[in-house]
Amino acid sequence: MSNNLINAKLITCILPKGRAYGLLQALMEEKDIHSVNFHRARGVGRFSPITARGIGEQQEKEILEATVAEEDADELFEFMFFKGEMNQPHGGIIYMTSLPKATEMLVPDLPLEVS
């Protein structure tokens, strides 16, 4: 069984703090997508009032990345956009990039340990 994806897509979401985990759960439960990862970062808001003074306002963001098959990419992009509430003001951004080849993350089936 090969777990390689040819012409896969990487969907990246940059979300306000506290939103990535809910989106990750929705992808796993509603769409059975398990090749998802998220991490945190800090960034400077471009149009915040404090930037006029030359100091950037630091905000914590969450970055969620999902590797998906090319044929499912558009449907999942739309699902993530609305489920992650990026259609709201200051809701984050989402973009998609091509991956010529990717390997799906798979967790092996292991026997239960008996103690």
C-alpha positions in Angstrom: 0.0 0.0 0.0 1.5 3.3 -1.1 0.9 6.4 1.0 2.3 8.8 -1.6 0.2 11.6 -3.0 1.1 12.8 -6.5 0.1 16.5 -7.3 -1.2 17.0 -3.8 -2.2 20.4 -2.4 -1.1 22.1 0.8 -3.9 24.3 2.3 -2.5 26.8 4.9 -4.7 28.8 7.2 -3.4 31.6 9.4 -6.0 32.0 12.2 -6.5 34.1 15.3 -5.4 32.4 18.5 -7.8 29.7 19.6 -9.4 28.7 16.3 -7.0 26.1 14.8 -7.9 23.2 17.1 -11.6 23.4 16.4 -10.9 23.4 12.7 -8.5 20.5 13.1 -11.2 18.5 15.0 -13.8 19.3 12.3 -11.5 18.1 9.5 -10.9 14.8 11.3 -14.5 14.2 12.4 -16.5 15.6 9.5 -14.1 15.0 6.5 -11.9 12.1 7.8 -8.8 14.2 7.0 -5.9 13.3 9.3 -2.9 14.8 7.5 -3.3 18.1 9.4 -0.8 19.9 11.6 -0.9 23.2 13.4 1.5 25.4 15.3 1.7 28.9 16.7 3.5 32.1 15.6 3.7 35.7 16.4 3.1 38.4 13.9 2.7 42.2 13.5 -0.6 43.6 12.3 -0.1 45.8 9.3 -2.9 48.1 9.9 -3.2 48.3 13.6 -3.0 51.8 15.2 0.3 51.1 17.0 2.1 50.5 13.7 1.7 54.2 12.9 4.2 54.8 15.7 6.7 52.4 14.2 6.2 49.7 16.8 4.6 46.5 15.6 1.7 45.1 17.7 2.6 41.5 18.4 -0.3 39.1 18.1 -0.3 35.3 18.5 -1.6 33.4 15.5 -2.2 29.7 14.8 -1.1 28.2 11.5 -3.0 25.1 10.4 -1.7 23.1 7.4 -3.5 20.3 5.7 -2.1 18.1 2.9 -4.9 16.9 0.6 -5.4 15.1 -2.7 -5.7 17.4 -5.7 -9.2 16.2 -6.5 -10.5 17.1 -3.0 -8.6 20.3 -2.6 -11.3 22.8 -3.7 -14.0 21.3 -1.6 -11.8 21.1 1.5 -10.6 24.7 0.9 -14.2 25.9 1.0 -15.0 23.8 4.0 -12.0 25.2 5.9 -12.7 28.7 4.9 -16.2 28.7 6.3 -15.6 26.3 9.3 -12.6 28.3 10.4 -14.8 31.5 10.1 -12.4 33.2 7.8 -15.4 34.8 6.0 -15.6 37.1 9.0 -13.6 40.4 9.4 -10.2 39.6 11.0 -11.0 35.9 10.7 -7.7 35.0 9.2 -6.4 34.0 5.7 -6.2 30.8 3.7 -4.2 29.9 0.7 -3.4 26.7 -1.3 -0.1 25.7 -2.9 0.8 22.8 -5.1 3.0 19.9 -3.9 4.5 17.8 -6.6 4.7 14.8 -4.2 3.8 14.3 -0.6 3.6 11.4 1.8 0.5 11.0 3.9 0.9 10.8 7.7 -0.3 7.4 8.8 -0.5 6.1 12.3 0.1 2.3 12.3 -2.4 -0.1 13.8 -0.8 -1.5 16.9 -2.0 -4.3 19.1 -3.4 -3.2 22.5 -1.0 -3.6 25.4 -2.2 -5.9 28.2 -0.8 -5.1 31.6 
